């Protein structure tokens, strides 16, 4: 699965880890995260994340 990075703070969303503190289970693809999810470090939305090459 593909990783995405927050352009604001550099947080990397890794699907293998998910974001358990926000209720996102490990194995959840970025595209499957609810649209109202926000970066756990800086609070911006999914629109501020870009695919890691």
N, C-alpha and C positions, 0 to 999 in steps of 0.2 A: 504494500500500500504506500501511497505517496505522502510525504511530509509537507507541511505548510508552515511558513514563518510569518510572524507578525511584523509588518513593515515599521511599526511604531517603536516596539520595544525589543524585538528579536526573539520573542518566545517561539519555540518550535513545537507545533502540534504533531505528535508522533502517534499514528493510529494504533500501533502496537501497545502503546501505553494508555491511550485515551486521556480523559481528564476526570478521574473518579471524584474529585472534590466538587465537580460541577454536574455529576451524574452521567458522564459520558463513559461508557464501558470500554475497556481495552478491546481492540479489534474493530472499532467504529471508524469507518472512512470519514474523511473531512466533509465530503458531500452529504453524508448522512447525519451530520450534527444539525440540531435544530437551528433555524435562522436567527433565533434570538440569543444564541450562545455568544458569550463575550470572552475575550482574552483574559485568562486568569491573572495575568500580571498587570495589565494596563487598562483593561476594560473596553477596548475597542471591539467593534463587530467583525464578523467574518469577511466583510468587504475589504478589510485592511490586511488580509493574509494573502500571500502569494506562494505558489508552488515552489518547492526547493528542487533545484536541478540535480 
